[in-house]
Amino acid sequence: MPSLHDATRGRILFGGDYNPEQWPEEVWADDVRLMRAAGVNSVTVGVFSWATIEPRPGAREFGWLDRLLDLVHANGIGVVLATPTSSPPPWMGALHPETLPRTEDGAVVNYGSRQHFCPSSPVYRRYAAALTEDLAARYAGHPALTVWHINNEYCTHCWCDETGAHFRRWLASRYTTLEALNEAWGTAFWSQRYDTWAEILPPRKAQYIRNPAQELDFKRFTSDALMECYTAERDIVARHTPHIPVTTNFMPLWSGQDAWAWAEQEDIVSVDVYPDPTDPRGGQYNAMLADMTRSQARGPWMVMEQAAGSVNWRGVNHPKPAGLNRLWSLQSVARGADALCYFQWRQSRQGAEKFHSGMLSHAGESGRTFGEVKRIGAELALIGAEVSGTGVPAEVAVLHDWDAWWSSTQEGRPSSLVSYTELVQAWHRGLWDSGIGMEFARPEAELSAYRMVLVPQLQLLGDAAIDNLVAYVRGGGTLVCGFFTGVADVDDRIRPGGMDGRLRELFGIRTVHEWWPLDADATVECDGFRGTLWSEELEPDGSAETVAAYREGELDGLPAVLRKGGAWYVSTLPEPESLRDLLGRAAAGAGVRPVLEGLPSGVEAVRRGELLFLLNHGRAPAGVKLPGRHLDLLTGAEADGGVELDRYGVAVLRDVSA
């Protein structure tokens, strides 16, 4: 099976989306000249070029793409060639309105933007497959081709009749009988029992709260329906080029795709990352996305898109200050990225993204953005041979699951203030602030290699996952689990006792009497810290230690944090510094140490292979003490006992003490 290594060949890929169809052909030579100056060795081509290649049904206009691929190859630049199927041409929607998606209330989502296709439409799929077939046949032997990029940011949802028929087929395959479906969905509630398959619809707009199990299955189905579109195109290009790796780009923490399942279908796992440059936690968010994507890839991964400056889709779109693009780019490399690409190469002059930055901005080659891009390209060339293909060690796993996420978003839940993704980020932040490396894992994954496992929240847990956690702790592992976990089974059916009995025994809980969610501005005093967002009325069974108790209100004296051997249960969300200290205490007990002790505030340390990356996320210089002598590969300078980092500064160090 091909991999990212087949494309990198000991380098780090550097470049971005290139959309030459937006420009006169005489601009292309200047583009290539500037790409070479910036150290660009890879461009992504064709992502939104369907109407250019197929201006009318069945037509094929490949001449411009022939000339482009020949040009970039002659200049030593490889191509990530995209199937342009994420944005059908207007003629498809005009001739085949059934290919257009429908919203929950039946409104048509018209063409005029992008991603305007129903994933279940056989007409859309037929046109997409035909174009992919011709694209793959034409360029299978082109020497510029290094990676296939299928579609772009799969994110379409549809509630049309064709989707309804597809949904029913999916359900019939999953449940076999209507009796099993009615049982799984709890249709005895509110007289929702189905007597024939034809009665079942997608969960469209309804009078009141919709069936949460039906909504959960529709989310599962939508992820699978989109994956069918992806694998159909993947199989076409793989048949023509079995030696070329295939990817499609995830969006960060996008709920619409079960990225664990999708990653198993990719040769390269790639993601688009856009931290907010004004967010003081932007660096931690970038680190979390890197850890998550590396875990899905089980090794090196690809940044398919990032911004060289500002984006165009926030309320206020701030540029990146000098040095921040470089810092976050090298941070991604430190955390396992072997390909670093942008949207896009040349900033567009027209269209919806003309205010979205490019590697070559409206300021041109004399602009600050392009100057920083050139610096990044030069530095990647310095470190690529020593970094590419190496791993990032981690002794801690954070468990993350799409079924649990989907379950947590249902209507009618105890608190709409509880956000699954915000909890994941809060717990990741606790370890990141402590300087501890980590990765992500599925609840059913083999966990024995980790010293500590964190569960920020998994409302829905299947039997296999619960047995896995119990076995992990009994095997000597340390488990730290957040509130409202193990509440429901795979059908979103509440477990007897409000938490699975195996987990209650694991944590030393006799009874979960009540969940006590907190208001947005409320806190609850606990021993040594304040809790936020949530609390629980727990009755321990006498086998667990109360690490911290609630100290006010209805829960006064009851346990806020319980520990039974290697299993910790945290029934509230401690404020950030307290959560950091709690997780740090558990980590120390599990024998987990920071990557580098004594780091100044805002400085991150990451080991990748034989190298140590130091990254200063602060706006002021910082000094870092080092054990022994190191060589900074970026500057060639030797660091003996310490190194000084500028604002947003980075050092990539090799130990030369021996």
Disulfide bonds with the S-S distance in Angstrom:
none
